[in-house]
């Protein structure tokens, strides 16, 4: 797919057009379209967020056209702009358009960097589908998209940044969508090594013996039942060598989760190839950060493994250790992600000297009870760091909501037989996050639970059914805000 930012509209070049218009100004100066008919026939209502599709005849050419009405509500929301442009792109694609123009400089819709960025990103992200294993898939053809603006030079680097962010998001979706027989700790590590080489960040992969030597007992307790060797993946990007400040990212990397001896149902297990959505987020955010050469130092880690069942499985009722030295009572082997995260968290704060740390994970089904599928859940011990994270989500068109941390919740993760328990009860999203946060060494910290947002059940807007690439772009924008 080719997406370009251009200044001239030559209608003859295209078989499809997307035209955004201001809610109070349904007209065009450069293109003659039947607005009076559309409005009188009620095919187009001049209300914010409405859309209208038809085949237009311009001179001797017929062009599939999608009009979208943008009012103040949508202008103020990058999320809503992405959805409008994504839906319009999909509509034209269904009508077999292969050469499209998104006409932002049309004498009606007010041009802005936000609208231009939304058009560029939406076209790239809405074009994705996971069909690589279908033997009867149809040739999609090559779709080209020109985004028409008055003066492309006003937007330096916007094409590059949009392309990098969209590509990073789609890579994360692909990782989440890949089945667990193809994506497991070793192959995930190989993909990260390849990304590091091509995007420009350092990658180190530790195997079983080194993980054991580091004392990561909690992580290995989860990993030991699988025939697949765990891989601890370390990514380092030094974009500002003169600074001692290092931003830390930790991603949950369960490439498959059976639930262990606390086994999931078949229905609950089918989607567990995506239990590494947090890993995909930090891996692909690192790719975008490095490719855009942000002036910041970032280190990310992923404790990749499978949670399987064998004679070596850890058991409910076990008491295990951790790299951080605390003992843990195992109340449920399906609360495994937090066990891998605490060793990853202790490693990054004690060995990599990060200044602040964010972990992202498909951690709890309870997150769906908090915010459903439309927002990720967060807890944090630092207002400033959370606000920057929140800004990053808003800038990317994703949503996040912060939960409270009360002293009573902190008491719930303690256990009478061990220092901590891995299953503390309701509110489960908060107590699970606090369990991970107990190993952050007091650093500014944000925990993001994407269990409700990492997967889409249906195709809409910029999302296709399957992995969403949740948190990739927000983590990029967080780093961008902190960059010098």
KOLKOL-310943 format. One record per residue (C-alpha): residue number from 1; x, y, z. Coordinates in steps of 0.001 Angstrom, whole numbers, plus 524288, in hexadecimal, padded with zeros to 5 digits. Layout:
// residues N
num:NUM	c1:X	c2:Y	c3:Z
...
***
This chain:
// residues 484
num:1	c1:80000	c2:80000	c3:80000
num:2	c1:804EF	c2:80D77	c3:7FC70
num:3	c1:800E0	c2:81993	c3:8040A
num:4	c1:80584	c2:82710	c3:80015
num:5	c1:80361	c2:83517	c3:8043C
num:6	c1:80134	c2:83D6E	c3:7F81E
num:7	c1:7FC76	c2:84B16	c3:7F4C6
num:8	c1:7F568	c2:84967	c3:7E7C8
num:9	c1:7E869	c2:842C4	c3:7E56C
num:10	c1:7E780	c2:83CB1	c3:7D7EE
num:11	c1:7DA5F	c2:835F3	c3:7D84A
num:12	c1:7DD96	c2:82D88	c3:7CC74
num:13	c1:7E7FA	c2:8263C	c3:7D44E
num:14	c1:7DE64	c2:82071	c3:7DE14
num:15	c1:7D32D	c2:816E6	c3:7DE9E
num:16	c1:7CF9E	c2:81A8A	c3:7EC8A
num:17	c1:7CF23	c2:826C8	c3:7F4E8
num:18	c1:7CD45	c2:82963	c3:8036A
num:19	c1:7C937	c2:8375D	c3:80623
num:20	c1:7C800	c2:83C91	c3:81414
num:21	c1:7BF67	c2:8489C	c3:815AA
num:22	c1:7BC83	c2:851F0	c3:820A1
num:23	c1:7AF5F	c2:84FE3	c3:82726
num:24	c1:7AB25	c2:85DC0	c3:823E7
num:25	c1:7B0DD	c2:85E9E	c3:8163F
num:26	c1:7AC08	c2:853CE	c3:80D4E
num:27	c1:7B1E2	c2:8588B	c3:8009A
num:28	c1:7BDEE	c2:8573F	c3:7F821
num:29	c1:7C523	c2:86117	c3:7EFEB
num:30	c1:7CD98	c2:85800	c3:7E7F0
num:31	c1:7C430	c2:84CD8	c3:7E4BB
num:32	c1:7B652	c2:84DA2	c3:7DF7A
num:33	c1:7AE03	c2:8440D	c3:7E747
num:34	c1:79F1D	c2:84386	c3:7E8C2
num:35	c1:79E4C	c2:848B1	c3:7F6A2
num:36	c1:790E3	c2:84EAA	c3:7F530
num:37	c1:78B38	c2:841AF	c3:7F0C6
num:38	c1:7924B	c2:83A0F	c3:7FB77
num:39	c1:78D70	c2:84322	c3:8062A
num:40	c1:77F64	c2:8440B	c3:80118
num:41	c1:77E51	c2:83557	c3:7FF4B
num:42	c1:78399	c2:83321	c3:80D13
num:43	c1:78E5D	c2:82A7E	c3:807A5
num:44	c1:797A6	c2:833BB	c3:80EA6
num:45	c1:79484	c2:83A0C	c3:81B9D
num:46	c1:79D7C	c2:84538	c3:81F3D
num:47	c1:79FD5	c2:8402E	c3:82D09
num:48	c1:7ACB8	c2:83D4C	c3:833A0
num:49	c1:7B168	c2:82F7C	c3:830DA
num:50	c1:7A7E5	c2:82C96	c3:825DE
num:51	c1:7AC79	c2:826B5	c3:8191C
num:52	c1:7A719	c2:824EE	c3:80B81
num:53	c1:7ABE7	c2:81C17	c3:80085
num:54	c1:7A84E	c2:81D03	c3:7F237
num:55	c1:7ADDA	c2:81C2F	c3:7E482
num:56	c1:7B0EC	c2:829B6	c3:7DF51
num:57	c1:7B213	c2:82D8E	c3:7D11E
num:58	c1:7BC88	c2:837DA	c3:7CF65
num:59	c1:7BE67	c2:83BD7	c3:7C14B
num:60	c1:7BEC6	c2:82EAB	c3:7BA6A
num:61	c1:7C3B3	c2:826C7	c3:7C5F5
num:62	c1:7BC44	c2:81F21	c3:7D03A
num:63	c1:7C25C	c2:81F97	c3:7DDAC
num:64	c1:7BE2F	c2:81862	c3:7E9FE
num:65	c1:7BCB3	c2:82322	c3:7F414
num:66	c1:7BB73	c2:82353	c3:802CD
num:67	c1:7B7D6	c2:83005	c3:80990
num:68	c1:7BA09	c2:83126	c3:81837
num:69	c1:7B4F1	c2:83C3B	c3:8209B
num:70	c1:7BE22	c2:840FC	c3:82B3C
num:71	c1:7B927	c2:849C5	c3:83616
num:72	c1:7BF9F	c2:84F1F	c3:8422F
num:73	c1:7BDE3	c2:84267	c3:849B8
num:74	c1:7C58B	c2:83A98	c3:83FBD
num:75	c1:7CF99	c2:84545	c3:83D77
num:76	c1:7D2E6	c2:84481	c3:84BD9
num:77	c1:7D4A8	c2:835C0	c3:84BEE
num:78	c1:7DF7A	c2:82EDC	c3:8448B
num:79	c1:7D8B6	c2:821FD	c3:847A8
num:80	c1:7CC46	c2:8265A	c3:840BF
num:81	c1:7D3D3	c2:82B85	c3:834F5
num:82	c1:7DAC8	c2:81E75	c3:83370
num:83	c1:7CDD2	c2:8174F	c3:8339F
num:84	c1:7C78F	c2:8204E	c3:82984
num:85	c1:7D2F8	c2:81F2C	c3:82023
num:86	c1:7D45A	c2:81092	c3:822B6
num:87	c1:7C60E	c2:80DC9	c3:81FDF
num:88	c1:7C665	c2:81634	c3:81398
num:89	c1:7D28E	c2:80F1A	c3:80EAF
num:90	c1:7CC48	c2:801CD	c3:810EF
num:91	c1:7C006	c2:8064D	c3:809DC
num:92	c1:7C7B1	c2:80A27	c3:7FDBA
num:93	c1:7CFB6	c2:7FDBB	c3:7FE4E
num:94	c1:7C334	c2:7F598	c3:7FE54
num:95	c1:7BF48	c2:7FCF0	c3:7F21E
num:96	c1:7CBF8	c2:7F88A	c3:7EB9B
num:97	c1:7D2F0	c2:805A5	c3:7EBC8
num:98	c1:7E187	c2:803D0	c3:7E9E5
num:99	c1:7E622	c2:811D3	c3:7E834
num:100	c1:7E08F	c2:81AF8	c3:7F26F
num:101	c1:7E185	c2:8294C	c3:7F5DB
num:102	c1:7DE90	c2:82E88	c3:80367
num:103	c1:7DB7D	c2:83C92	c3:80026
num:104	c1:7DE48	c2:8446C	c3:80C63
num:105	c1:7E127	c2:850FC	c3:804EF
num:106	c1:7D36D	c2:85246	c3:7FF82
num:107	c1:7CF39	c2:8600E	c3:80313
num:108	c1:7C64E	c2:85AAE	c3:80DA5
num:109	c1:7CCCC	c2:85277	c3:8181E
num:110	c1:7D6FA	c2:85A0F	c3:81FA7
num:111	c1:7E449	c2:85435	c3:81D70
num:112	c1:7EC08	c2:850B6	c3:829A6
num:113	c1:7F7A7	c2:8483B	c3:82D02
num:114	c1:7EEB2	c2:83F9D	c3:83535
num:115	c1:7E594	c2:83D2B	c3:829C4
num:116	c1:7F0D6	c2:83AA6	c3:8206D
num:117	c1:7F72D	c2:83111	c3:829E8
num:118	c1:7EA2C	c2:82A29	c3:82BFC
num:119	c1:7E82B	c2:8289A	c3:81D60
num:120	c1:7F5CF	c2:8230E	c3:81B63
num:121	c1:7F53A	c2:819A4	c3:826E8
num:122	c1:7E735	c2:81541	c3:824B4
num:123	c1:7E973	c2:81173	c3:8168B
num:124	c1:7F53E	c2:80925	c3:81A38
num:125	c1:7EF25	c2:80295	c3:8260D
num:126	c1:7E1AD	c2:80024	c3:82044
num:127	c1:7E7C7	c2:7F8B3	c3:814E4
num:128	c1:7EC88	c2:7ED89	c3:81D97
num:129	c1:7E684	c2:7E009	c3:81EA3
num:130	c1:7EC1A	c2:7D360	c3:823D5
num:131	c1:7EA2E	c2:7C9A4	c3:818E1
num:132	c1:7F7DC	c2:7C494	c3:8163E
num:133	c1:7F3E0	c2:7B664	c3:8189F
num:134	c1:7E7E7	c2:7B65B	c3:80FB9
num:135	c1:7EA9A	c2:7AEB6	c3:80345
num:136	c1:7DF47	c2:7B4BF	c3:7FBBB
num:137	c1:7E1D3	c2:7C300	c3:7FF1B
num:138	c1:7DFB7	c2:7CCAE	c3:7F42E
num:139	c1:7EA42	c2:7D5B3	c3:7EF2E
num:140	c1:7E800	c2:7E297	c3:7F614
num:141	c1:7EECF	c2:7EA5F	c3:7EB92
num:142	c1:7F73B	c2:7F62E	c3:7EE48
num:143	c1:7EFC1	c2:80165	c3:7F433
num:144	c1:7F58C	c2:80EF1	c3:7F338
num:145	c1:7F0C1	c2:81A47	c3:7FB5E
num:146	c1:7F3E2	c2:8289C	c3:7F963
num:147	c1:7F0B1	c2:831DF	c3:80484
num:148	c1:7EE3C	c2:83F22	c3:7FE3D
num:149	c1:7F26C	c2:84B2D	c3:805FD
num:150	c1:7F56D	c2:85938	c3:8026B
num:151	c1:803D8	c2:858D0	c3:805AA
num:152	c1:80A5C	c2:84BED	c3:8097D
num:153	c1:8166F	c2:8534F	c3:80E13
num:154	c1:80E9B	c2:85870	c3:819A1
num:155	c1:80EE3	c2:84A9C	c3:81F33
num:156	c1:81D35	c2:8468C	c3:8200F
num:157	c1:81F35	c2:8381B	c3:8234F
num:158	c1:81096	c2:8358B	c3:824C7
num:159	c1:81085	c2:82B86	c3:819C0
num:160	c1:81C05	c2:82461	c3:81FBD
num:161	c1:816A7	c2:8247A	c3:82D88
num:162	c1:8092D	c2:81FFA	c3:8292E
num:163	c1:80F0A	c2:814FC	c3:82128
num:164	c1:817EF	c2:81091	c3:82C4C
num:165	c1:80D12	c2:810BF	c3:8366D
num:166	c1:80364	c2:809B8	c3:82DAD
num:167	c1:80D7B	c2:7FF85	c3:829ED
num:168	c1:81143	c2:7FD58	c3:8382A
num:169	c1:80307	c2:7FBC2	c3:83BE5
num:170	c1:800E1	c2:7F1D8	c3:83105
num:171	c1:80D0D	c2:7EA32	c3:834DF
num:172	c1:8078D	c2:7E909	c3:84297
num:173	c1:7FA90	c2:7E462	c3:83D2A
num:174	c1:80195	c2:7DA23	c3:8351B
num:175	c1:80912	c2:7D536	c3:84103
num:176	c1:7FC86	c2:7D40D	c3:848E0
num:177	c1:7F55E	c2:7CD5B	c3:83DB8
num:178	c1:7FFC8	c2:7C314	c3:83B0D
num:179	c1:7FC0D	c2:7B5BF	c3:840A0
num:180	c1:803D3	c2:7B079	c3:84C0F
num:181	c1:8093A	c2:7A507	c3:84435
num:182	c1:81083	c2:7AF28	c3:83C15
num:183	c1:81305	c2:7B9F7	c3:845EB
num:184	c1:8195E	c2:7B4DC	c3:8524D
num:185	c1:82484	c2:7BA43	c3:85AA3
num:186	c1:82F66	c2:7B6A3	c3:8514C
num:187	c1:828B7	c2:7BB9E	c3:844F8
num:188	c1:82445	c2:7C7F5	c3:84C04
num:189	c1:83265	c2:7CA77	c3:84FF4
num:190	c1:836B4	c2:7C85F	c3:841DE
num:191	c1:82CD3	c2:7D25B	c3:83D1E
num:192	c1:8319E	c2:7DC3B	c3:8472F
num:193	c1:83FB7	c2:7DA03	c3:84329
num:194	c1:83BE1	c2:7DCB3	c3:83515
num:195	c1:83474	c2:7E90C	c3:838E5
num:196	c1:84011	c2:7EDB5	c3:840CF
num:197	c1:84913	c2:7EC17	c3:8351B
num:198	c1:83FFB	c2:7F303	c3:82B9B
num:199	c1:83AA8	c2:7FDD2	c3:83476
num:200	c1:846D3	c2:8011A	c3:83C46
num:201	c1:84631	c2:7FC1A	c3:84A38
num:202	c1:84E68	c2:7F252	c3:851B8
num:203	c1:848B4	c2:7E50C	c3:85520
num:204	c1:84DB0	c2:7DB19	c3:85EEB
num:205	c1:846F4	c2:7CE06	c3:860E4
num:206	c1:8491B	c2:7C5CC	c3:86D19
num:207	c1:84642	c2:7B744	c3:86D6E
num:208	c1:8429D	c2:7AE08	c3:87878
num:209	c1:84FD2	c2:7AD23	c3:87F30
num:210	c1:851DB	c2:7BBCE	c3:87FD4
num:211	c1:843E9	c2:7BDFC	c3:8846F
num:212	c1:8462D	c2:7B3FF	c3:88F32
num:213	c1:85329	c2:7BA4C	c3:892C6
num:214	c1:84C28	c2:7C757	c3:8948F
num:215	c1:84301	c2:7C0FC	c3:89E79
num:216	c1:83670	c2:7C2EE	c3:896C8
num:217	c1:82F3A	c2:7B836	c3:89E17
num:218	c1:82191	c2:7BDD5	c3:89C32
num:219	c1:82379	c2:7BED4	c3:88D77
num:220	c1:82938	c2:7B128	c3:88C82
num:221	c1:81E5B	c2:7AB5D	c3:894D7
num:222	c1:814DA	c2:7AF47	c3:88A20
num:223	c1:81DDB	c2:7AB53	c3:87EF6
num:224	c1:82285	c2:79E06	c3:883AB
num:225	c1:816C7	c2:795D3	c3:87F70
num:226	c1:818C1	c2:79928	c3:87115
num:227	c1:821D5	c2:7920D	c3:867D0
num:228	c1:824D9	c2:79F69	c3:861F5
num:229	c1:83069	c2:7A62A	c3:86859
num:230	c1:82D63	c2:7B393	c3:86E35
num:231	c1:83450	c2:7BF4D	c3:8686C
num:232	c1:836ED	c2:7CBD0	c3:86FEB
num:233	c1:837A3	c2:7D699	c3:865C4
num:234	c1:83EA1	c2:7E360	c3:868AC
num:235	c1:83DBE	c2:7EEFF	c3:85F6E
num:236	c1:84610	c2:7FB43	c3:86102
num:237	c1:8452E	c2:807DE	c3:8594A
num:238	c1:84EE8	c2:812B8	c3:85C4B
num:239	c1:849A9	c2:81EBF	c3:85586
num:240	c1:84F67	c2:82830	c3:85F68
num:241	c1:85CA1	c2:822E0	c3:863DC
num:242	c1:85F93	c2:82F49	c3:86B85
num:243	c1:85456	c2:82CEF	c3:874E5
num:244	c1:85369	c2:8238B	c3:88065
num:245	c1:84499	c2:82339	c3:87F42
num:246	c1:83F31	c2:8165C	c3:87A17
num:247	c1:830E2	c2:8137D	c3:8779D
num:248	c1:82D79	c2:80559	c3:87AB1
num:249	c1:82304	c2:7FCF2	c3:87449
num:250	c1:81EEF	c2:7EF57	c3:878BA
num:251	c1:815D6	c2:7E710	c3:87054
num:252	c1:80ED8	c2:7DA8A	c3:873EC
num:253	c1:81388	c2:7CFEF	c3:86A9D
num:254	c1:80B1E	c2:7C3C2	c3:86C70
num:255	c1:80B29	c2:7BE4B	c3:85EA8
num:256	c1:800DA	c2:7B499	c3:8630B
num:257	c1:7F95A	c2:7B311	c3:86FC0
num:258	c1:7F227	c2:7A670	c3:87287
num:259	c1:7EFA1	c2:7AAD5	c3:88077
num:260	c1:7F8E3	c2:7A05D	c3:8857E
num:261	c1:7F307	c2:796D9	c3:88F3A
num:262	c1:7E852	c2:7A108	c3:8919F
num:263	c1:7E4CB	c2:79E02	c3:88396
num:264	c1:7DC96	c2:7A6DA	c3:87B23
num:265	c1:7D0DC	c2:7A229	c3:87351
num:266	c1:7D2D5	c2:79F90	c3:864DF
num:267	c1:7CB77	c2:7AC0A	c3:861BA
num:268	c1:7D3EF	c2:7B3B2	c3:86B1B
num:269	c1:7E059	c2:7ADC3	c3:865A9
num:270	c1:7DE3A	c2:7B04D	c3:85723
num:271	c1:7E204	c2:7BEA1	c3:857D0
num:272	c1:7EDB5	c2:7BC90	c3:8609D
num:273	c1:7F733	c2:7BD72	c3:85544
num:274	c1:7F564	c2:7CBFA	c3:857A7
num:275	c1:7F983	c2:7CBC7	c3:865E8
num:276	c1:80623	c2:7D22D	c3:8615F
num:277	c1:7FF13	c2:7DE9B	c3:85D4B
num:278	c1:806E3	c2:7E654	c3:8675A
num:279	c1:81391	c2:7E10E	c3:861B7
num:280	c1:80F12	c2:7E4BE	c3:8540C
num:281	c1:80C3D	c2:7F27D	c3:858F2
num:282	c1:819B5	c2:7F506	c3:85EB5
num:283	c1:820EA	c2:7EE38	c3:85399
num:284	c1:81A22	c2:7F62A	c3:84926
num:285	c1:81AB9	c2:802CA	c3:850EA
num:286	c1:82971	c2:800BF	c3:851B0
num:287	c1:829A4	c2:7FEE8	c3:842F6
num:288	c1:8227C	c2:80BBA	c3:840BD
num:289	c1:82AD5	c2:81328	c3:84AA2
num:290	c1:8375F	c2:80E63	c3:8444D
num:291	c1:832BF	c2:8105E	c3:8365C
num:292	c1:82EB6	c2:81E67	c3:83959
num:293	c1:83BAF	c2:8206E	c3:84077
num:294	c1:8358E	c2:826BB	c3:84C68
num:295	c1:83F7C	c2:82D49	c3:85540
num:296	c1:83D00	c2:824C1	c3:86117
num:297	c1:84262	c2:81864	c3:8675D
num:298	c1:838C6	c2:80D24	c3:86873
num:299	c1:83A88	c2:7FF4F	c3:86D70
num:300	c1:82FDB	c2:7F517	c3:86C10
num:301	c1:82F18	c2:7E710	c3:870ED
num:302	c1:8264E	c2:7DB73	c3:86E32
num:303	c1:82624	c2:7CEC8	c3:875F7
num:304	c1:8213A	c2:7C5DB	c3:86B1F
num:305	c1:81C0F	c2:7B84B	c3:86E4E
num:306	c1:81059	c2:7AF2F	c3:86D8F
num:307	c1:80786	c2:7AB56	c3:878E3
num:308	c1:8052E	c2:79CEC	c3:87647
num:309	c1:80234	c2:79044	c3:87D97
num:310	c1:80B82	c2:7851B	c3:88089
num:311	c1:81162	c2:77DD8	c3:88C04
num:312	c1:819FC	c2:789CD	c3:88DEB
num:313	c1:80E9F	c2:7933D	c3:88F6D
num:314	c1:80E12	c2:79C22	c3:89B22
num:315	c1:80223	c2:79981	c3:8A380
num:316	c1:7F7A7	c2:7A100	c3:8AAD2
num:317	c1:7FC50	c2:7A19F	c3:8B8DB
num:318	c1:80ACC	c2:7A22E	c3:8B564
num:319	c1:8136D	c2:7AC84	c3:8BB71
num:320	c1:81DE6	c2:7B173	c3:8B22D
num:321	c1:828AC	c2:7BB97	c3:8B24E
num:322	c1:82B93	c2:7C715	c3:8A95B
num:323	c1:83730	c2:7CEC4	c3:8A45F
num:324	c1:83346	c2:7D9B1	c3:8AD9C
num:325	c1:834A1	c2:7D084	c3:8B937
num:326	c1:82651	c2:7D00B	c3:8BD41
num:327	c1:81EDF	c2:7C356	c3:8BEFE
num:328	c1:811EC	c2:7C141	c3:8B810
num:329	c1:80677	c2:7B882	c3:8BB38
num:330	c1:8005F	c2:7B2DC	c3:8AED5
num:331	c1:7F1A9	c2:7B3F2	c3:8AFEF
num:332	c1:7EF49	c2:7B185	c3:8A17E
num:333	c1:7F885	c2:7AD61	c3:8969C
num:334	c1:7F073	c2:7B53E	c3:88CE2
num:335	c1:7F525	c2:7C1AE	c3:89391
num:336	c1:80241	c2:7BF41	c3:88D21
num:337	c1:804EC	c2:7CBD7	c3:885C5
num:338	c1:80780	c2:7D388	c3:89216
num:339	c1:811A6	c2:7C95F	c3:89639
num:340	c1:8196B	c2:7CB57	c3:889BC
num:341	c1:817C8	c2:7DA0E	c3:88ABA
num:342	c1:81D2D	c2:7DB53	c3:89881
num:343	c1:82A1F	c2:7D519	c3:894C4
num:344	c1:82A9F	c2:7DD6F	c3:8886F
num:345	c1:82757	c2:7E965	c3:89091
num:346	c1:831B6	c2:7E67F	c3:89ACD
num:347	c1:83BAC	c2:7E412	c3:8902C
num:348	c1:83950	c2:7F0E4	c3:8890A
num:349	c1:8398A	c2:7F956	c3:8954D
num:350	c1:84555	c2:7F297	c3:89B79
num:351	c1:84DC5	c2:7EF24	c3:88FB2
num:352	c1:84A73	c2:7F923	c3:88527
num:353	c1:849EB	c2:80572	c3:88DB5
num:354	c1:83D4E	c2:80AA8	c3:887EC
num:355	c1:8383B	c2:81786	c3:88D60
num:356	c1:829C8	c2:81478	c3:88BF7
num:357	c1:822AC	c2:80845	c3:88798
num:358	c1:815F7	c2:80495	c3:880E3
num:359	c1:810F2	c2:7F6BB	c3:87FA3
num:360	c1:80675	c2:7F2AC	c3:87604
num:361	c1:7FF67	c2:7E5B9	c3:87649
num:362	c1:7F34C	c2:7DE0E	c3:872A5
num:363	c1:7F280	c2:7DB97	c3:8811B
num:364	c1:7E499	c2:7D9F9	c3:8861B
num:365	c1:7D748	c2:7D68B	c3:880D0
num:366	c1:7D267	c2:7DFCF	c3:88B48
num:367	c1:7D75C	c2:7EB22	c3:882EE
num:368	c1:7CBD3	c2:7E89E	c3:879F0
num:369	c1:7C2BF	c2:7EAD2	c3:88580
num:370	c1:7C944	c2:7F7F0	c3:88800
num:371	c1:7C998	c2:7FE5B	c3:87AA3
num:372	c1:7C514	c2:7F42B	c3:870C9
num:373	c1:7CBDC	c2:7F3AB	c3:8639C
num:374	c1:7CCB5	c2:80241	c3:8614F
num:375	c1:7D72D	c2:8060F	c3:86B1C
num:376	c1:7E2FD	c2:80041	c3:871E3
num:377	c1:7E3EC	c2:800A4	c3:880A7
num:378	c1:7EF1E	c2:806E2	c3:88828
num:379	c1:7F446	c2:808A5	c3:895D6
num:380	c1:7FFE5	c2:81105	c3:89987
num:381	c1:807AE	c2:815F9	c3:8A515
num:382	c1:80B77	c2:822B8	c3:89E56
num:383	c1:80225	c2:82D27	c3:8993E
num:384	c1:80BD8	c2:83396	c3:89008
num:385	c1:80FCF	c2:826D5	c3:8898F
num:386	c1:801BA	c2:8225F	c3:8884C
num:387	c1:7FDAA	c2:82F63	c3:88247
num:388	c1:80837	c2:82DEF	c3:877E2
num:389	c1:80368	c2:8200F	c3:87556
num:390	c1:7F565	c2:824DC	c3:87487
num:391	c1:7F997	c2:82F56	c3:86ACC
num:392	c1:80050	c2:824EB	c3:862A4
num:393	c1:7F3CA	c2:81D11	c3:861D9
num:394	c1:7EBD0	c2:82916	c3:85E2F
num:395	c1:7F592	c2:82D28	c3:853B4
num:396	c1:7F4A4	c2:81FB9	c3:84D73
num:397	c1:7E5E0	c2:81EB8	c3:84DC5
num:398	c1:7E5CA	c2:81418	c3:8582D
num:399	c1:7DF78	c2:81534	c3:86598
num:400	c1:7E3EC	c2:81234	c3:8735F
num:401	c1:7DDAB	c2:813A1	c3:880C5
num:402	c1:7E4AC	c2:8146F	c3:88DC7
num:403	c1:7E019	c2:80C5B	c3:89958
num:404	c1:7E238	c2:80FFD	c3:8A7A4
num:405	c1:7EC93	c2:80A36	c3:8B07F
num:406	c1:7E7A4	c2:80939	c3:8BE6F
num:407	c1:7EF6B	c2:803DF	c3:8C9E5
num:408	c1:7E52E	c2:7F945	c3:8CBA5
num:409	c1:7E834	c2:7F429	c3:8BDFD
num:410	c1:7F6A4	c2:7F37A	c3:8C11B
num:411	c1:7F393	c2:7EB15	c3:8CD07
num:412	c1:7EBFB	c2:7E188	c3:8C49B
num:413	c1:7F7F8	c2:7DCA4	c3:8BD35
num:414	c1:7FE78	c2:7D836	c3:8C9D7
num:415	c1:7FD5D	c2:7CA18	c3:8CE8D
num:416	c1:7FE4B	c2:7C354	c3:8DBB1
num:417	c1:80730	c2:7B888	c3:8D6A1
num:418	c1:80FDB	c2:7C0A7	c3:8CD87
num:419	c1:81334	c2:7CED4	c3:8CAD9
num:420	c1:80953	c2:7D00C	c3:8BFD5
num:421	c1:7FE7C	c2:7C885	c3:8B90A
num:422	c1:7FC8E	c2:7C845	c3:8AA57
num:423	c1:7EDC0	c2:7C826	c3:8AB8C
num:424	c1:7E888	c2:7D2AB	c3:8B491
num:425	c1:7DA59	c2:7D3A6	c3:8B088
num:426	c1:7D249	c2:7DF87	c3:8ACC3
num:427	c1:7D4DF	c2:7E9C5	c3:8A7FD
num:428	c1:7DD28	c2:7E05C	c3:8A006
num:429	c1:7E271	c2:7E9F0	c3:89607
num:430	c1:7E7BC	c2:7F2C4	c3:8A0B0
num:431	c1:7ED34	c2:7E83C	c3:8A993
num:432	c1:7F3D6	c2:7E17F	c3:89E05
num:433	c1:7FA2F	c2:7EE47	c3:89A37
num:434	c1:7FE62	c2:7F0F9	c3:8A835
num:435	c1:80488	c2:7E385	c3:8A8D0
num:436	c1:80D28	c2:7E741	c3:89D31
num:437	c1:80F9E	c2:7F4C4	c3:8A2B0
num:438	c1:814C4	c2:7EF15	c3:8AF5F
num:439	c1:8215F	c2:7EC88	c3:8A7D6
num:440	c1:82366	c2:7FA0C	c3:8A1BD
num:441	c1:82D47	c2:7FE58	c3:8AC13
num:442	c1:8258F	c2:80AC0	c3:8AEC2
num:443	c1:827E1	c2:81091	c3:8A133
num:444	c1:81D73	c2:8187F	c3:89A2A
num:445	c1:81509	c2:80DC2	c3:8947F
num:446	c1:8091D	c2:80B94	c3:88BF7
num:447	c1:8025A	c2:7FE8C	c3:88A0D
num:448	c1:7F9BD	c2:7FD02	c3:87DEB
num:449	c1:7F057	c2:7F193	c3:87C90
num:450	c1:7EC72	c2:7EF8A	c3:86E49
num:451	c1:7E495	c2:7E313	c3:87054
num:452	c1:7D87A	c2:7EA03	c3:86B2E
num:453	c1:7DED2	c2:7F154	c3:85FF5
num:454	c1:7E8EA	c2:7E837	c3:859EE
num:455	c1:7DEC5	c2:7E115	c3:851AD
num:456	c1:7D36E	c2:7E56D	c3:8490B
num:457	c1:7C7FD	c2:7DC4C	c3:846CD
num:458	c1:7C3C9	c2:7E33A	c3:83A6B
num:459	c1:7C950	c2:7EBED	c3:82FE3
num:460	c1:7C66B	c2:7FA6B	c3:83141
num:461	c1:7CD6E	c2:8073A	c3:82F17
num:462	c1:7DC1C	c2:804F5	c3:82EEE
num:463	c1:7DAD7	c2:7F7AE	c3:83589
num:464	c1:7D945	c2:7EA66	c3:82F4F
num:465	c1:7D47B	c2:7DE6E	c3:83695
num:466	c1:7DFB5	c2:7D929	c3:83ECF
num:467	c1:7EB39	c2:7DFE1	c3:84514
num:468	c1:7EA31	c2:7EEA6	c3:8463B
num:469	c1:7F84E	c2:7F283	c3:848F1
num:470	c1:7F381	c2:7F908	c3:85562
num:471	c1:7FD26	c2:801F6	c3:85C7E
num:472	c1:807B0	c2:80217	c3:851E6
num:473	c1:8053A	c2:80FFD	c3:84D87
num:474	c1:80245	c2:81523	c3:85B4A
num:475	c1:80F71	c2:81005	c3:86014
num:476	c1:8160C	c2:816BB	c3:854A0
num:477	c1:80F7B	c2:8239A	c3:85810
num:478	c1:81327	c2:82201	c3:86662
num:479	c1:82168	c2:820D5	c3:86267
num:480	c1:82001	c2:82C4A	c3:858F7
num:481	c1:81B0F	c2:83510	c3:863E3
num:482	c1:826C6	c2:83170	c3:86C52
num:483	c1:8309B	c2:832C8	c3:86142
num:484	c1:83960	c2:83EBE	c3:860C3
***
